[in-house]
Amino acid sequence: MSAAQLPTTRSTVSPSVNGSGSKAVALVPTNNVTTKDGVTVRARIDPTLTVDDVVKQLCLNLKIKEPPAMYALRDETDDLVTNDNLRKKIKTKLNLKYVILVLYFDVDRRADTSWAV
């Protein structure tokens, strides 16, 4: 597996038998996810997962050392991906961005006052 491909975290699609007797499996849609460093990876995101689970899996697969709670997903128009809209964004194969939560960014900046004038 290359660094640019992430495995499916969990399959919820049941195989069915086609006319030839072999099993056919429905494909999980693949989305492009761009990291905060500008790297774009293709990810098969299980639509039954929560956003928190998706973020945790991205942290693991991308070997990000910061806690997953520091990250969020946004779409191309910077709309926050939530549990309510995740399935729709996956099905339409929208490009997603893996971003640092603004809350953590602001806390970090306040903690480091060396930038202040």
C-alpha positions as CSV (number, residue, x, y, z in Angstrom):
1,M,0.0,0.0,0.0
2,S,1.4,3.4,-0.9
3,A,1.3,6.5,1.3
4,A,-1.2,8.0,-1.1
5,Q,-3.8,5.3,-0.6
6,L,-5.8,4.6,2.6
7,P,-7.5,1.3,3.3
8,T,-11.2,1.0,3.9
9,T,-11.7,1.1,7.6
10,R,-14.7,-1.2,7.7
11,S,-16.9,-2.7,5.1
12,T,-20.6,-2.6,5.7
13,V,-21.5,-3.8,2.2
14,S,-22.8,-7.4,2.0
15,P,-21.6,-9.4,-0.9
16,S,-24.2,-10.6,-3.3
17,V,-24.1,-13.5,-5.8
18,N,-24.2,-12.6,-9.4
19,G,-25.4,-14.8,-12.3
20,S,-22.1,-16.6,-12.6
21,G,-22.1,-17.8,-9.0
22,S,-19.3,-15.5,-7.9
23,K,-19.7,-12.9,-5.3
24,A,-19.9,-9.2,-6.3
25,V,-19.1,-6.5,-3.8
26,A,-20.5,-2.9,-4.1
27,L,-17.7,-0.4,-4.2
28,V,-17.3,2.2,-1.4
29,P,-17.0,5.7,-3.0
30,T,-13.5,7.2,-3.0
31,N,-12.9,10.8,-1.9
32,N,-9.8,12.9,-2.2
33,V,-8.7,14.2,1.1
34,T,-6.1,17.1,1.3
35,T,-4.1,17.3,4.4
36,K,-3.0,20.6,6.1
37,D,0.4,20.0,4.4
38,G,-1.2,20.1,1.0
39,V,-0.8,16.4,0.3
40,T,-3.8,14.8,-1.4
41,V,-4.7,11.2,-0.7
42,R,-7.5,9.0,-2.0
43,A,-9.6,7.6,0.9
44,R,-12.5,5.1,0.8
45,I,-14.6,6.4,3.6
46,D,-17.3,4.1,5.1
47,P,-20.5,6.1,5.2
48,T,-21.7,4.3,8.4
49,L,-18.8,5.8,10.4
50,T,-19.0,9.0,12.4
51,V,-16.8,12.0,11.5
52,D,-14.8,11.3,14.7
53,D,-14.1,7.7,13.5
54,V,-13.0,8.9,10.1
55,V,-10.7,11.5,11.6
56,K,-9.2,8.9,13.9
57,Q,-8.6,6.6,11.0
58,L,-7.0,9.4,8.9
59,C,-4.6,10.2,11.8
60,L,-3.6,6.5,12.1
61,N,-3.1,6.0,8.4
62,L,-1.3,9.3,7.8
63,K,0.8,8.7,10.9
64,I,-0.2,12.0,12.4
65,K,1.1,12.3,16.0
66,E,-1.3,15.0,17.2
67,P,-4.5,13.8,18.8
68,P,-7.4,13.3,16.4
69,A,-9.5,15.8,18.4
70,M,-7.4,18.6,17.0
71,Y,-8.7,17.9,13.5
72,A,-11.8,18.2,11.4
73,L,-13.0,17.6,7.9
74,R,-14.2,20.4,5.6
75,D,-15.4,20.2,2.0
76,E,-14.2,22.3,-1.0
77,T,-16.3,25.3,0.0
78,D,-15.0,25.1,3.6
79,D,-18.3,23.8,5.0
80,L,-17.7,21.7,8.1
81,V,-18.3,18.0,7.6
82,T,-20.7,16.7,10.3
83,N,-22.3,13.4,11.1
84,D,-25.5,14.7,9.5
85,N,-23.9,15.6,6.1
86,L,-21.0,13.1,5.9
87,R,-22.9,10.4,4.0
88,K,-24.0,12.9,1.3
89,K,-20.5,14.3,0.9
90,I,-19.1,10.7,0.5
91,K,-21.8,9.6,-2.0
92,T,-21.2,12.7,-4.2
93,K,-17.4,12.1,-3.9
94,L,-16.7,15.6,-2.8
95,N,-13.1,16.5,-2.2
96,L,-12.5,17.0,1.5
97,K,-9.9,18.8,3.5
98,Y,-8.3,17.5,6.7
99,V,-7.8,20.6,8.8
100,I,-6.8,21.7,12.3
101,L,-9.8,22.8,14.3
102,V,-9.8,26.6,14.7
103,L,-10.4,26.2,18.4
104,Y,-7.1,24.5,18.9
105,F,-5.3,26.9,16.6
106,D,-6.5,29.9,18.7
107,V,-5.6,28.2,22.0
108,D,-2.1,27.5,20.7
109,R,-1.6,31.1,19.6
110,R,-2.8,32.5,22.9
111,A,-0.5,30.2,24.7
112,D,2.5,31.5,22.7
113,T,2.7,35.2,23.2
114,S,6.1,35.7,21.6
115,W,4.3,36.7,18.3
116,A,2.4,39.5,20.1
117,V,3.6,43.1,19.7
